[in-house]
Amino acid sequence: MITKVQTENSRQFQLVQVIDKDGKFVDESYKSKITKELVQLFYRQLVCMRTFDRRAVNLQRQGRLGTYPPFEGQEAAQVGSALALDKDDWMFPTYRDHAASITFGKSYGILSSWNGRVEGNLPPEGRNILPPSVPIATQLPLAAGAAMAAKFKGSSQVAIAYFGDGATSEGDFHEGLNFASVFKAPVVFFNQNNNYAISVPIWKQMNSKTIAQKSVAYDIPGVRLDGNDIFAVYFETQKAIERARAGEGPTLIEAVTWRYGAHTTADDPTKYRDQEESKKRRENDPIIRLERFMKNYSFWDDEWSRQIQEEAAAEIEAAVKELETMPPPNVNDIYDYIFENPTWTIQQQKERYLKHLRGEA
Ligand SMILES: Cc1ncc(C[n+]2csc(CCOP(=O)(O)OP(=O)(O)O)c2C)c(N)n1
């Protein structure tokens, strides 16, 4: 019986695609909404994000950056969803969501957080971007809360919370969705199902066939989309945001995607998955797909594309130069950004640690 219900639920959530992996329209009704400006905006941002991510992994391998969580493969999910937001909205990213954060307004200086500098975690002027959440799923109730605050204030702001497949097995996921559903909080729960929670494949940590079907429990709309199709991501996130702004409450989006690399630079994916699979997944790559689309529908320009690659590399090099002029981390920051007025326990920990560093304890 249980299996039957799950099967029915998973069937309700057909994968939404606007273009297929060959860059051909699956749904022609979107044709009129896709302008050259939009396509170029998407392509440029995807290229910048991939260049950034590869450079970050490189820097880590050279010992110039601390541990880093790569997002290569997930660019369309992050860029497409972030571009659907209004500048006043709220973003709650995780450690893997630099492409979303940068697209929404953070600078490439975000990298400095991986060298322990607090600057990389600060929101840019005029943008509501929270520091990335590392404790899994804790940002979901926070996003629901921020959305409720916006609602109480009568503002039209919407919150978006990013999280992985593993996060949906955490209590905070369920609390966030339940709260948002009951109070119709204007929040979009944006899941990137990259199939793995560190080394644990999705089929080992849940019996649900999809993440989208988890929306059924909270009686909120659930959408399962192709997270490597930037058009599907953008247009479906837009719809969810519009529903939220119209007072219709939250949506759960499952963007089906893949991370090619390690969970973080601290682990070795060859230990827990077949690397052939990652190679095969390149066929479904979000950037290659957009390129194919651009070639199929006369948006492609060799010279423009070359220029974009050069600009991306130059912008990121400038950010790396700046990163390398930064002083080493300030140990006080570990303690000073927890509460506005630190509790005595935190104060005590800080004093003890500083003593330890001075060699006095
Ligand atoms: C509450 C909590 N438990 C465990 C961890 C250790 N941890 C860090 S990342 C991670 C896996 C998360 O996987 P997923 O939610 O799928 O996101 P992804 O890293 O794939 O983007 C775990 C278990 C943590 N950071 N927080």
The ligand as a Gaussian input file, in Angstrom:
#p B3LYP/6-31G(d) Opt

LIG

1 1
 C       22.949000      19.329000      10.584000
 C       24.126000      18.826000       9.814000
 N       24.383000      17.488000       9.782000
 C       25.448000      17.023000       9.085000
 C       26.291000      17.877000       8.422000
 C       27.472000      17.353000       7.608000
 N       27.197000      17.547000       6.200000
 C       27.735000      18.552000       5.498000
 S       27.227000      18.569000       3.923000
 C       26.278000      17.200000       4.132000
 C       25.494000      16.609000       2.987000
 C       24.398000      17.494000       2.510000
 O       23.864000      16.978000       1.315000
 P       22.752000      17.716000       0.523000
 O       21.745000      18.320000       1.450000
 O       22.245000      16.778000      -0.505000
 O       23.495000      18.963000      -0.169000
 P       24.726000      18.999000      -1.180000
 O       25.971000      19.055000      -0.330000
 O       24.656000      17.792000      -2.043000
 O       24.576000      20.258000      -1.935000
 C       26.368000      16.738000       5.447000
 C       25.672000      15.556000       5.947000
 C       25.995000      19.266000       8.506000
 N       26.731000      20.177000       7.884000
 N       24.910000      19.706000       9.187000

